[in-house]
Amino acid sequence: MAANSFLTDTKESSDLNQYWFSEKSIATIVNEVVEFLKITEKERPLSSSEVALVSAPSIYFSIPEQYRSHCIVLEIDKQWENDRGFVYYDFNEEPSASSSLEPFRDTLSFIVIDPPFITEQVWRQYAKLGDFIGRKNACKFLCTTVYENRLLMRTLFDCEPRNWRPSIPHLVYQYCCYTNYDSDPLQVYNAEIYDDKTWWKEAKEMEEKHRERDKTNALGIYDSGTEGGGDQFVKSPPIKSRGWKAYDNPVNEESGKDSTVQGA
């Protein structure tokens, strides 16, 4: 299914916090998937589950069929449950306890993740999924979230922000694109949202503004005139689980390292 067909035929669900990428942004991410599959195909036969599109149905259904047959889509929205590649996924559940995920343990080579929420708590759940289904030390990740989560992305996925940022027409804030691999197309600024190299400085300034507001609110001084109110920028606490994993430990804001790691 072409990107424009998906966007035309599929409505966003506010109940599920669904916000589709623009057609051009879909095409950019699809190109990353297709290029990966083309390169991999030259090295070895492709399996039916090389790539996982996690909470990213707009990307999955926009991949050409010859390549989509090597992909799966992990989704909570059951409107697509009859599709060959559909795998039910609820981020509230532990991956190891999911019978639907067990067949894909340690099998995925490339994982695209676009969660419905940006909180640290939710991202740590998606990191558990990536650790469960991704091939150990051999999995590429492409994640989308806000600039303020860059240290979290580095800690959980070893991902860094790229120059290219996606257009999400109905989302009120701007996402960044994070990967743990190099990509020339993702180093090109997105003209669709009038991006150039200045966005890095602007994003940093906005982050500092929010940080100062958080400090003020922590003292009990709330600015009711600011967008979003006072407590919406308070970070979610990390999820704790048995055993040590990167996703079990809070991020040190200054160093970008896990605060429980010796010397962090």
C-alpha positions in Angstrom: 0.0 0.0 0.0 1.4 3.4 -1.0 1.9 6.0 1.6 -0.8 8.3 0.2 -3.3 5.4 0.2 -2.6 4.7 3.9 -3.0 8.3 4.8 -6.2 8.6 2.8 -7.8 5.4 4.0 -6.7 5.3 7.7 -7.9 7.7 10.3 -5.8 8.6 13.3 -7.3 7.4 16.6 -7.0 9.9 19.4 -7.8 7.1 21.9 -4.6 5.3 20.8 -2.6 8.5 20.4 -2.1 7.9 16.7 -0.5 10.6 14.7 0.7 9.7 11.2 3.9 11.0 9.6 3.5 13.0 6.4 3.7 11.3 3.1 7.2 12.5 2.4 8.4 11.6 5.9 6.9 8.1 5.5 8.8 7.8 2.3 12.1 8.7 4.0 11.8 6.1 6.7 10.5 3.5 4.2 13.6 4.1 2.2 15.8 3.3 5.2 14.0 0.0 5.6 14.1 -0.9 1.9 17.8 0.0 1.6 18.6 -2.2 4.6 16.8 -5.1 3.1 18.5 -4.7 -0.3 21.9 -4.7 1.3 21.1 -7.7 3.5 19.7 -9.6 0.6 23.1 -9.5 -1.1 24.7 -11.0 1.9 22.2 -13.8 2.8 18.6 -15.0 2.1 16.0 -12.8 3.8 13.7 -14.2 6.5 10.0 -13.3 6.9 10.9 -11.3 10.0 14.0 -9.1 9.3 12.4 -5.8 10.2 9.9 -4.9 12.9 7.8 -1.7 12.7 6.8 -1.1 16.3 3.8 1.1 16.8 4.5 2.4 13.3 1.7 1.1 11.0 2.0 4.0 8.5 5.5 2.9 7.8 4.7 -0.8 7.6 1.8 -0.5 5.1 3.8 1.9 3.0 6.6 -0.5 2.3 6.4 -2.1 -1.1 5.0 -5.6 -0.9 8.1 -7.4 -2.1 9.9 -6.0 0.9 7.0 -5.9 3.4 6.9 -9.7 3.2 10.1 -9.6 5.2 8.6 -7.3 7.9 6.3 -7.5 10.8 4.2 -4.8 12.5 3.9 -4.8 16.3 0.6 -3.0 17.2 -2.1 -2.8 19.8 -4.7 -1.7 17.2 -6.4 -4.8 16.0 -7.9 -3.3 12.9 -4.9 -4.9 11.1 -5.0 -8.2 12.9 -5.8 -10.1 9.7 -2.6 -8.9 8.0 0.1 -11.5 7.6 2.7 -9.4 9.4 0.5 -8.3 12.3 1.8 -9.1 15.8 -0.2 -8.0 18.8 1.8 -5.8 21.2 0.9 -3.9 24.3 3.8 -2.0 25.9 2.3 -2.5 29.3 3.1 -6.2 29.1 6.5 -7.8 29.6 7.9 -9.1 26.3 9.0 -12.4 27.9 5.4 -13.0 29.0 3.9 -12.5 25.6 3.2 -15.7 23.6 2.8 -13.6 20.4 6.4 -12.2 20.8 8.1 -15.5 21.7 8.5 -16.6 18.0 10.5 -13.5 17.3 13.0 -13.7 20.2 16.5 -12.6 19.0 15.4 -12.6 15.3 15.0 -9.0 14.2 17.8 -7.2 12.4 16.2 -3.7 12.1 13.6 -2.2 14.4 11.7 1.1 13.8 10.0 2.4 17.0 7.5 5.2 17.2 5.7 5.0 20.6 2.4 6.7 21.3 4.0 8.5 24.3 7.3 10.2 25.0 7.8 9.5 28.7 10.9 7.7 30.0 8.7 5.0 31.6 7.2 4.1 28.3 10.5 4.2 26.4 12.0 1.8 28.9 9.3 -0.7 28.1 10.0 -0.4 24.4 13.7 -0.9 25.2 12.8 -4.2 26.8 11.0 -5.2 23.7 14.0 -4.2 21.5 16.3 -6.3 23.8 13.9 -9.2 23.5 13.3 -9.4 19.8 16.5 -7.8 18.4 19.5 -9.8 17.3 22.1 -9.5 20.0 24.8 -6.9 19.1 23.5 -7.0 15.5 20.3 -4.9 15.4 19.8 -1.5 13.9 17.4 0.9 15.5 15.5 3.9 14.2 13.5 5.7 16.9 11.4 8.9 16.8 10.8 11.0 19.9 11.5 14.6 21.2 14.9 16.2 21.3 14.7 16.2 25.1 14.9 12.4 25.1 18.3 12.3 23.4 20.3 11.1 26.4 17.6 8.4 27.0 17.9 7.2 23.4 21.7 7.0 23.8 21.4 5.0 27.0 18.7 2.6 25.8 19.5 2.1 22.2 22.9 3.7 21.6 21.1 6.0 19.2 22.0 9.6 18.3 19.8 12.3 16.8 20.2 13.0 13.0 19.8 16.2 11.1 16.6 15.0 9.4 13.4 15.3 11.5 10.0 14.0 10.4 6.9 15.9 9.7 3.9 14.8 11.8 1.2 17.2 10.7 -1.3 16.7 13.6 1.3 16.5 16.5 1.8 19.7 18.5 5.5 19.2 19.1 8.4 18.3 16.9 10.0 14.9 16.9 13.6 14.0 16.1 14.9 10.9 14.4 17.5 8.7 16.3 19.5 5.9 14.9 22.4 3.7 16.0 23.8 3.6 12.5 25.0 6.2 9.9 22.7 7.2 7.1 23.4 9.8 4.4 19.7 10.5 3.7 19.1 11.2 7.4 21.8 13.8 7.5 19.9 16.0 5.1 17.7 18.6 6.7 14.0 18.2 6.1 12.8 21.1 3.8 9.2 20.0 4.3 9.3 21.5 7.8 11.7 24.3 6.7 14.6 22.8 8.7 18.2 23.8 8.5 21.1 23.6 10.9 19.6 26.3 13.2 17.1 23.8 14.6 19.7 22.3 16.8 20.3 25.6 18.6 16.5 26.3 18.8 15.8 22.9 20.3 18.5 23.4 22.9 17.2 26.8 23.8 13.7 25.4 24.2 15.0 22.6 26.4 16.7 25.1 28.6 13.5 27.1 28.9 11.6 24.0 30.0 14.3 23.1 32.4 14.2 26.5 34.1 10.4 26.2 34.3 10.8 22.8 35.9 13.2 24.3 38.5 10.6 27.1 39.2 7.8 24.6 39.6 9.9 22.4 41.9 10.0 25.4 44.3 6.2 25.4 44.3 5.9 28.4 41.9 3.6 27.5 39.0 3.2 29.6 35.9 -0.4 28.9 34.9 0.1 31.1 31.8 2.7 28.7 30.3 1.6 26.2 27.7 0.8 22.9 29.2 0.8 24.0 32.8 3.4 23.3 35.4 3.7 19.6 36.0 3.5 18.2 32.5 7.3 18.3 32.1 8.1 16.3 35.2 9.8 13.2 34.1 8.3 9.8 34.7 10.2 7.5 37.2 12.1 4.6 35.7 10.7 1.2 35.6 12.4 -1.3 38.0 12.6 -5.0 37.2 14.7 -8.0 38.2 18.3 -8.0 37.0 20.4 -5.2 35.6 19.6 -3.7 32.2 20.2 -0.3 30.8 16.4 0.2 30.7 16.2 -0.4 34.5 18.3 2.5 35.5 17.6 6.3 35.5 19.7 8.5 33.2 22.2 11.0 34.6 21.2 14.3 32.8 24.7 15.7 32.9 26.7 12.7 31.6 24.1 10.8 29.7 25.1 7.7 31.5 23.1 5.4 33.8 23.2 6.8 37.3 23.7 3.3 38.7 26.8 2.5 36.7 30.0 2.9 38.7 31.8 6.1 37.8 28.7 7.7 36.1 
